[in-house]
Amino acid sequence: MVSVVAGFSSLSPEELQRSADAAIRNLLATRADVLALATYLWVSDEYDIPLVNRAALIRWGRTWPQSVLLENSPGQRADEAITSAALIVATLYNDRHAPGYRADLVTAVRSLIASMLPSESILFNRPGYASILLYAAARLGIRDPNLVAAADATVTLLTAPHCSRLFGIGFASRTLRSIGSRQVTEQLTSVIQARLQEPELDYEDQLYLAEALFALTSDGQSAKRVLPALSRTVASSPMSPFLTAGFGQVEPASDGFTHPPISDLYRALLLALVFAVYRTEHDNREELIDARYKGRRLTGLLASIGTLSVLVIIWCAVIAMLTSYGTAGIHYWLFKDFSAMTSDAALRFIAFAFTIPLIVMESGIFSWTSWNTLVVGAVESDRRYLEILLRRTKVAVKLWLGFVVIAILTNLVATFIAPATANLLGVP
């Protein structure tokens, strides 16, 4: 095996996502690792990662559990096949991208796990598989009294000092967080944090522990506390440089020819952790900006005064235009009385006429936004007020542009097609 020296790496989510998508494409073609495919699907759902191959994963996820659970064709590795099928069903059961997921598959998973719980403390005698099955049971609503005991036994084995294969610790942590007490969750968090400090910990196990630590955070403040540990894990990953070279390719290791082995399970959870770190850091920066401007309302008030002044000027111009040229413009454009006004005046009038809908929409948006944010005070900061105002303004501009395009197209149709149509119909 090639040794890879750990070092800091600025691994971006986009680079790792491309690498994961390429791996998924290859796995879907070969079906060489069904558990890795199921894990990629779960990561995409759990962390809301927009994988390019997500639709293909969902299509595969609709057929694979059926062959394993209903047609009883798990293949040579029944434990891996059943575990992957259970994870897929638990993932897609409430997935908005896979509505109407088959209820018979959900029933099959529930029955299978419920039948295994009383007889096996560690399902399949493999803690990683057991963690996934127990997670699927909790997510599908199984409330067997043996579930807590089985989850506790699995976590105890995974966090023991002699355990050197920690894949699944994240699933077990989520199970205990959902069905266990707060005290149990806090104890598990302390154990994971202690194990992360062990110098001899393998880089894969370090990643699995870090992802489990993030899984145990139930709010933004908890995520902030564990962010340094998560960031160190991502930055020190020795696989990072080998996941960023092109579309899913890996660069050779130190000898210039050999590629370091990269587990797809590791790649999937590294993708999850990278997205978690980046999003947490982004939320922290947003909170700092909000705290800086919160309560001042200076920017929002200045924007309100400025926008109000502009709107008053615009409405005065509109009223003056309508007062001066309203009747003449109507006669020119609607009644074809081209002597009512000059061509320049007619163009100015129609330009104002097209602008009035936008002015009306913007006036309503500005008034409503100012009332709800500055008067009622629901907005968190001046910056948020401006963001809301800009977002709503963009929508209004798009609607207005659509109105203008429709009006122009309608006029073109009336100009070029209407006379010919009238001639065909014999209308004078």
C-alpha angles and dihedrals in degrees: 000000000000116000116227121201113230118233143149114293129181096219111183122207092235094056093048091044091056090050091050092048091053090049091049091050091053094045092050089053096048103025085213096146116025093175090057090051091050090048092051089052092049093047091051090053100039095047097030094237114171099225116185091224095046094109090052090049091052092050089052090045090058093057107032098064090048093058092045102040105027104026093038094228105133096147127219096322100055093166093055093042094050092045093051092046092051091050091050093050092048090049099047097038093087099017113132089211092059106044119183096024110187114277093204090064091051090050091049093053092047092050094046096051093041089054092051099047101075095048103041126047090188108036113231085356088267115110094205093055091040091055092054094046092049090047090052090049093052093045092050092052102254108161101186114157089227092059096080092047092048092048092048092050091048093050091046090054094045094050095045114116093241095054109104102173108067102168106134097036089112093055091047091050091053090050093052092045091055099043105020133075127270090249091057090050092051092049091050091049090054092048092051093047090052093049091050088063094058108114095209093055113128116244092241093051090046089057093047091051092048092051090049090051090055090048090059093056108099100181143025095266092055090049090053091054094053095039095095091055092047092048092050091051093052094043094049097047106127089206095062097090090050095054099055104059105107129307103344095323128133125215120232120266128241097304090058096237113051120082117217114243112257119192114221089220088056092046092051095051092042087056089051094048094046091053090046092052095046093047093047091050090048091051090050092053091048091051091050091052091048092049090051095055100027116123098009098090088182095127092046093048092048090048090050094050093045095046092045090052092050092048092050091051092047094048091048089053091048093049091047091049093049092046094049102036106014098104094039092048092052091050091047099047103029105030097033092236095151092177092066093085143355123270093251092051091047091054092049091049095051090046089055090045091055092046096052095078090053091048091050092050094045092049091053093045093048094048094046094045093047092049095048097042109030102028101033089034100220094138119095098218145349089264091058090050091055091045091053092046092049093047093052092044091056090054091050092049091051091051091048093049089051090052092050093049092049091049092050093047091047090052091049091050091048091048100047107022105032096067092049091047091049090051092051091050092046093241111153 
